[in-house]
């Protein structure tokens, strides 16, 4: 593994490495306004959710690497501490990118990007009509992280009101990932989006006490068949199948056929069971995988 000391890289090189590795990053599409009423609209991929109570979003307009100047958004929130933060759907990505152009101060990116500014209810900056989600926010604090090019400025925002396009909701009223279709930032010129094939769910052990990988029998834990993800899923159960459940499964005709086939070859029996269990694991059938793994020849 290659080891790198940040001090050995230029700021540009370090920025490229960090942005390539810490990815994908959600994008805050931020509208702001200064004290004379000039609007600004700009995207930031140093952005995330940090609290639900109170609801806090944080984004970071960094100082420009090439000349150590500050961006209009930062200047604006220091004058008028209010913003609207929008989620960028795939159908807005090109206009969002266009709005990142470093136009002269005072140029309206709503107009340049062909987006519609509509009045907000609680804050001075308008919101983007076309955005699927908009958060009206007050800026609680701006925390500078340095005074050199590339230094971030954490803009800590409290959400006052949320606007949702109802078309992104499922029948239960929750946001449906494929309907929201958000884009995220990678390194360089790369972006990514959600597709049906890229979505997957992992059961969270929030209300149960998972047994953990350390409680998996050593023969299984050290098997070359299982990946770390496989072991993590096996360890994410509260308890193993009962001896009665394992015995009932052992009576299955297909398992008896396998047992007869490998009765003189314990190593092949184990390998076959592990590969079978892996297939079931990756299909989401964790209980069945454990019943397979607990069989004896």
TAKA-V168900 format. One record per residue. RES is the residue in three letters. SS is DSSP state (h for helix, s for strand, l for the rest). PSI is psi in whole degrees, -180 to 180 (none if undefined). OMEGA is omega as a letter, one per 40 degrees, with the letter a starting at -180 (NA if undefined). Layout:
((RES:SS:PSI:OMEGA) (RES:SS:PSI:OMEGA))
//
This chain:
((UNK:l:135:a) (UNK:l:136:i) (UNK:l:132:a) (UNK:l:135:i) (UNK:l:123:a) (UNK:h:-36:a) (UNK:h:-17:a) (UNK:h:-5:a) (UNK:l:152:i) (UNK:l:164:i) (UNK:h:-41:i) (UNK:h:-44:a) (UNK:h:-42:a) (UNK:h:-42:i) (UNK:h:-44:a) (UNK:h:-41:i) (UNK:h:-47:a) (UNK:h:-44:a) (UNK:h:-29:i) (UNK:h:-34:a) (UNK:h:-41:a) (UNK:l:85:a) (UNK:l:155:e) (UNK:l:152:i) (UNK:s:133:i) (UNK:s:159:a) (UNK:l:126:i) (UNK:s:119:i) (UNK:s:104:a) (UNK:s:126:i) (UNK:s:139:a) (UNK:s:172:a) (UNK:s:145:i) (UNK:l:-178:a) (UNK:l:-16:i) (UNK:l:7:i) (UNK:l:8:i) (UNK:l:131:a) (UNK:s:155:i) (UNK:s:144:i) (UNK:s:120:a) (UNK:s:145:i) (UNK:s:150:i) (UNK:s:126:i) (UNK:l:1:i) (UNK:l:88:a) (UNK:s:142:i) (UNK:s:174:i) (UNK:s:134:a) (UNK:s:-10:a) (UNK:s:148:i) (UNK:s:-22:a) (UNK:l:89:e) (UNK:l:159:i) (UNK:s:113:a) (UNK:s:128:i) (UNK:s:145:i) (UNK:s:131:i) (UNK:s:166:a) (UNK:s:106:i) (UNK:l:110:a) (UNK:l:155:i) (UNK:l:142:a) (UNK:l:134:a) (UNK:l:-41:a) (UNK:l:-31:a) (UNK:l:7:i) (UNK:l:30:i) (UNK:l:164:i) (UNK:l:157:a) (UNK:l:156:a) (UNK:h:-38:a) (UNK:h:-45:i) (UNK:h:-46:i) (UNK:h:-40:a) (UNK:h:-47:a) (UNK:h:-22:i) (UNK:h:-23:i) (UNK:h:-46:i) (UNK:l:101:a) (UNK:l:61:i) (UNK:s:146:i) (UNK:s:163:i) (UNK:s:125:i) (UNK:s:124:a) (UNK:s:149:i) (UNK:s:137:a) (UNK:l:114:i) (UNK:s:164:a) (UNK:h:-31:a) (UNK:h:-5:i) (UNK:h:-1:a) (UNK:h:-38:a) (UNK:h:-40:i) (UNK:h:-37:i) (UNK:h:-45:i) (UNK:h:-41:i) (UNK:h:-37:a) (UNK:h:-16:i) (UNK:l:-7:i) (UNK:l:138:a) (UNK:l:76:i) (UNK:l:163:i) (UNK:l:152:i) (UNK:l:133:a) (UNK:l:-14:i) (UNK:l:135:a) (UNK:l:109:a) (UNK:h:-21:i) (UNK:h:-46:a) (UNK:h:-47:a) (UNK:h:-38:a) (UNK:l:-3:i) (UNK:l:34:a) (UNK:l:157:a) (UNK:l:122:i) (UNK:s:125:i) (UNK:s:147:a) (UNK:l:140:i) (UNK:l:165:a) (UNK:l:-35:a) (UNK:l:-11:a) (UNK:l:164:a) (UNK:l:-43:a) (UNK:l:142:i) (UNK:l:168:i) (UNK:s:164:i) (UNK:s:116:a) (UNK:l:-37:a) (UNK:l:-12:a) (UNK:l:140:a) (UNK:l:-24:i) (UNK:s:136:i) (UNK:s:133:i) (UNK:s:114:i) (UNK:s:127:a) (UNK:s:149:i) (UNK:s:143:i) (UNK:s:118:a) (UNK:s:-36:a) (UNK:s:148:i) (UNK:s:121:a) (UNK:s:106:i) (UNK:s:137:a) (UNK:l:1:i) (UNK:l:175:a) (UNK:l:15:i) (UNK:l:165:i) (UNK:l:133:a) (UNK:l:-10:i) (UNK:l:135:i) (UNK:l:167:i) (UNK:s:108:a) (UNK:s:115:i) (UNK:s:106:a) (UNK:s:118:a) (UNK:s:135:i) (UNK:s:129:a) (UNK:s:124:i) (UNK:s:-33:a) (UNK:s:147:a) (UNK:s:134:i) (UNK:s:128:a) (UNK:s:134:i) (UNK:l:120:a) (UNK:h:-18:i) (UNK:h:-15:i) (UNK:h:1:a) (UNK:s:148:i) (UNK:l:-174:a) (UNK:l:-21:i) (UNK:l:-5:a) (UNK:l:1:i) (UNK:l:157:i) (UNK:s:126:i) (UNK:l:120:a) (UNK:h:-43:a) (UNK:h:-29:i) (UNK:h:-38:i) (UNK:h:-43:i) (UNK:l:52:a) (UNK:s:152:i) (UNK:s:157:i) (UNK:s:159:a) (UNK:s:138:i) (UNK:l:-158:i) (UNK:l:165:i) (UNK:l:-133:i) (UNK:l:13:a) (UNK:l:140:i) (UNK:s:169:i) (UNK:s:163:i) (UNK:s:168:i) (UNK:l:138:i) (UNK:l:164:a) (UNK:h:-38:a) (UNK:h:-24:a) (UNK:h:-10:a) (UNK:l:139:i) (UNK:l:159:a) (UNK:l:146:i) (UNK:l:123:i) (UNK:l:130:a) (UNK:l:130:i) (UNK:l:63:a) (UNK:l:-34:a) (UNK:l:2:i) (UNK:l:165:i) (UNK:l:101:a) (UNK:l:146:a) (UNK:l:-31:a) (UNK:l:156:a) (UNK:h:-33:a) (UNK:h:-19:a) (UNK:h:1:i) (UNK:l:134:i) (UNK:l:141:a) (UNK:h:-38:a) (UNK:h:-37:i) (UNK:h:-44:a) (UNK:h:-35:a) (UNK:l:6:a) (UNK:l:135:i) (UNK:l:-10:a) (UNK:l:-34:a) (UNK:l:137:i) (UNK:l:171:i) (UNK:h:-38:i) (UNK:h:-41:i) (UNK:h:-45:a) (UNK:h:-38:i) (UNK:h:-40:i) (UNK:h:-40:i) (UNK:h:-36:a) (UNK:l:-8:a) (UNK:l:43:i) (UNK:l:152:a) (UNK:l:-33:i) (UNK:l:158:i) (UNK:l:161:i) (UNK:l:147:a) (UNK:l:158:i) (UNK:h:-35:i) (UNK:h:-40:i) (UNK:h:-40:i) (UNK:h:-41:a) (UNK:h:-40:i) (UNK:h:-40:i) (UNK:h:-35:a) (UNK:h:-23:a) (UNK:l:-2:i) (UNK:l:141:a) (UNK:h:-41:a) (UNK:h:-34:i) (UNK:h:-37:i) (UNK:h:-38:i) (UNK:h:-42:i) (UNK:h:-41:a) (UNK:h:-42:i) (UNK:h:-39:a) (UNK:h:-36:a) (UNK:l:19:a) (UNK:l:-24:i) (UNK:l:10:a) (UNK:l:82:a) (UNK:h:-35:a) (UNK:h:-43:i) (UNK:h:-35:i) (UNK:h:-48:a) (UNK:h:-45:a) (UNK:h:-41:a) (UNK:h:-45:i) (UNK:h:-41:a) (UNK:h:-41:a) (UNK:h:-37:i) (UNK:h:-46:i) (UNK:h:-38:i) (UNK:h:-42:i) (UNK:h:-44:a) (UNK:h:-39:i) (UNK:h:-48:a) (UNK:h:-12:i) (UNK:l:-1:i) (UNK:l:7:a) (UNK:l:73:a) (UNK:h:-43:a) (UNK:h:-41:i) (UNK:h:-40:i) (UNK:h:-42:i) (UNK:h:-39:i) (UNK:h:-37:i) (UNK:h:-46:a) (UNK:h:-24:a) (UNK:l:8:i) (UNK:l:149:i) (UNK:l:147:a) (UNK:l:none:NA))
//
